[in-house]
Amino acid sequence: MKKEHSAETLIEFPCHYQFKVVGAGGVQFRNAVVAAVERSLPVSADAVKVKPSKTGSYQSVSVVVTVHNYDQLKSIYADLRLVDGVQMLL
């Protein structure tokens, strides 16, 4: 018999989770991504990594936080979708 799995049951909480957001270059985008995550959880400075594209027109912003439940995870993704300039969420 095949076992059904949902995203909610595949992740054990609490856990460290990395949100990776690709979007517009510049400090404003980075700050908006961090602010979106901080609506749900505190973010330390060393939890944020930024990697610019070759031309600098895009960047990847990674934020690692400890997520305590599935609702927090969903809430952060919902807030990240609202950030202006987002091209991709991982």
C-alpha positions, 0 to 999 in steps of 0.5 A: 500500500502506498503511503501518502506524504505531504510537505507538512509531514516530511519536515520535522520541526523545529528545524533549520531552514534556508530560504533562497530568493532570487531577484533584483540587485541592490541592498533594497531587495536584500533588506526587503527579503530579510524584513519579510522573514523577520515578520515571522522570526528574528534574523541574525546578521550572520544568517544572511548570505548574498551572491550577486550575478556577474553583472550585478543586476540580479542577486541570490539572497539566502536566509537561514532560520529555525522554523518551529512549525509548518504554519510559520514556513507557509507564512514566510513563503507568503511574505516572500512572494510579496517582495517587489522584484522577486524572480524565484523562490527556493 
